[in-house]
Amino acid sequence: MLAVIRIRGNAKVPKKVEDTLQLIGLKKVYNCTILPESPTYKGMLQKAKGEITWGEIEEETLKKLLEKKNLPTKEVIEALGKEERIEEIKTIKLHPPKGGFKRSKKRHYKQKGELGYRGKEINQLIEKMM
């Protein structure tokens, strides 16, 4: 399962990227969504990598997130295990990270920034944003 968080706003976003973000369910800054790992979604994430960050979410972090937002935990985790997209968690609103971002919001994660793929470290970011 992948957790995807929108980091940057709407200004100067190309139309194709904005459409991709709409399909994923990330209309506003600091919105989060949970996606199954499929080639289709991975292609969409690569297209929008200049506006979002994503990585593999651990089950424990997912449970905390769903409980904090009063969403059904068990049914969601079972459905995501079957590689299904759940409409109830299409968008989860998060707060800006406590303590702010430590890196640039204009660079990719591998270049000492916040954008793009970050692997298991997405769990730390989600914890700071709950």
C-alpha positions as CSV (number, residue, x, y, z in Angstrom):
1,M,0.0,0.0,0.0
2,L,1.2,3.5,-0.8
3,A,0.5,6.7,1.1
4,V,0.5,9.7,-1.1
5,I,0.5,13.3,0.2
6,R,0.2,16.5,-1.8
7,I,2.9,18.9,-0.7
8,R,2.6,21.8,-3.2
9,G,-0.3,24.0,-4.1
10,N,-2.2,24.8,-7.3
11,A,-0.1,27.7,-8.7
12,K,1.5,27.0,-12.0
13,V,0.6,23.3,-12.1
14,P,0.3,22.0,-15.7
15,K,-3.2,20.9,-16.7
16,K,-2.2,17.2,-17.2
17,V,-0.6,17.1,-13.7
18,E,-3.6,18.7,-12.1
19,D,-5.9,16.2,-13.8
20,T,-3.8,13.4,-12.5
21,L,-4.0,14.8,-9.0
22,Q,-7.7,15.1,-9.3
23,L,-8.0,11.4,-10.3
24,I,-5.9,10.3,-7.4
25,G,-8.1,12.5,-5.1
26,L,-5.5,15.1,-4.1
27,K,-7.3,18.4,-4.7
28,K,-5.7,20.4,-1.9
29,V,-2.4,20.8,-0.1
30,Y,-1.8,18.3,2.8
31,N,-4.4,15.9,1.5
32,C,-3.4,12.2,1.8
33,T,-4.7,9.1,0.0
34,I,-3.9,5.4,0.2
35,L,-3.4,3.5,-3.0
36,P,-2.7,-0.1,-3.9
37,E,0.7,-0.7,-5.5
38,S,-0.2,-1.2,-9.2
39,P,1.6,-0.1,-12.4
40,T,-1.3,2.2,-13.2
41,Y,-1.0,4.2,-10.0
42,K,2.8,4.2,-10.0
43,G,2.7,5.8,-13.5
44,M,0.3,8.4,-12.2
45,L,2.6,9.1,-9.2
46,Q,5.6,9.5,-11.6
47,K,3.6,12.0,-13.6
48,A,2.8,14.2,-10.6
49,K,6.1,13.7,-8.7
50,G,6.8,17.4,-8.7
51,E,3.7,18.1,-6.5
52,I,3.5,15.1,-4.2
53,T,5.5,12.7,-1.9
54,W,4.7,9.0,-1.5
55,G,6.0,5.8,0.0
56,E,5.0,2.5,1.5
57,I,2.8,2.9,4.6
58,E,3.1,0.5,7.4
59,E,-0.1,-1.2,8.7
60,E,0.5,0.3,12.2
61,T,0.7,3.9,10.8
62,L,-2.4,3.3,8.7
63,K,-4.4,2.1,11.7
64,K,-3.4,5.2,13.7
65,L,-4.3,7.5,10.8
66,L,-7.7,5.9,10.2
67,E,-8.5,5.9,13.9
68,K,-7.5,9.5,14.3
69,K,-9.8,10.4,11.4
70,N,-12.7,8.2,12.6
71,L,-12.7,5.9,9.5
72,P,-13.4,2.2,9.5
73,T,-10.1,0.5,10.1
74,K,-10.7,-3.3,9.6
75,E,-12.7,-3.1,6.4
76,V,-10.3,-0.7,4.8
77,I,-7.2,-2.7,5.5
78,E,-8.9,-5.9,4.3
79,A,-10.0,-4.2,1.0
80,L,-6.5,-2.7,0.5
81,G,-5.0,-6.1,1.0
82,K,-7.1,-7.2,-2.0
83,E,-5.6,-4.4,-4.1
84,E,-8.9,-2.4,-4.2
85,R,-9.3,1.3,-4.1
86,I,-11.5,2.5,-1.2
87,E,-13.7,5.5,-1.8
88,E,-14.3,6.2,1.9
89,I,-10.6,7.1,2.2
90,K,-10.3,8.9,-1.1
91,T,-9.0,11.9,0.8
92,I,-7.7,12.2,4.3
93,K,-7.0,15.8,5.5
94,L,-3.7,16.2,7.4
95,H,-2.1,19.2,9.2
96,P,1.1,20.8,8.1
97,P,4.0,18.8,9.8
98,K,4.8,19.7,13.4
99,G,8.1,21.6,13.3
100,G,7.7,22.3,9.6
101,F,9.5,20.8,6.7
102,K,13.3,20.3,7.3
103,R,14.0,20.3,3.6
104,S,13.1,22.2,0.4
105,K,9.6,21.8,-0.9
106,K,10.9,22.5,-4.4
107,R,13.4,19.6,-4.6
108,H,13.1,15.8,-4.8
109,Y,13.7,13.7,-1.8
110,K,17.0,12.3,-3.2
111,Q,18.2,15.8,-3.7
112,K,17.6,16.9,-0.1
113,G,14.0,17.9,-0.7
114,E,10.5,16.8,0.2
115,L,9.0,15.8,-3.1
116,G,8.8,12.4,-4.8
117,Y,9.3,8.8,-3.6
118,R,10.6,8.5,0.0
119,G,10.0,4.8,0.8
120,K,9.3,3.8,4.4
121,E,10.1,7.3,5.6
122,I,6.6,8.4,4.6
123,N,5.5,6.9,7.9
124,Q,7.6,9.5,9.9
125,L,6.0,12.4,7.9
126,I,2.5,11.1,8.4
127,E,3.2,10.9,12.2
128,K,4.3,14.5,12.2
129,M,1.2,15.5,10.2
130,M,-1.5,13.8,12.3
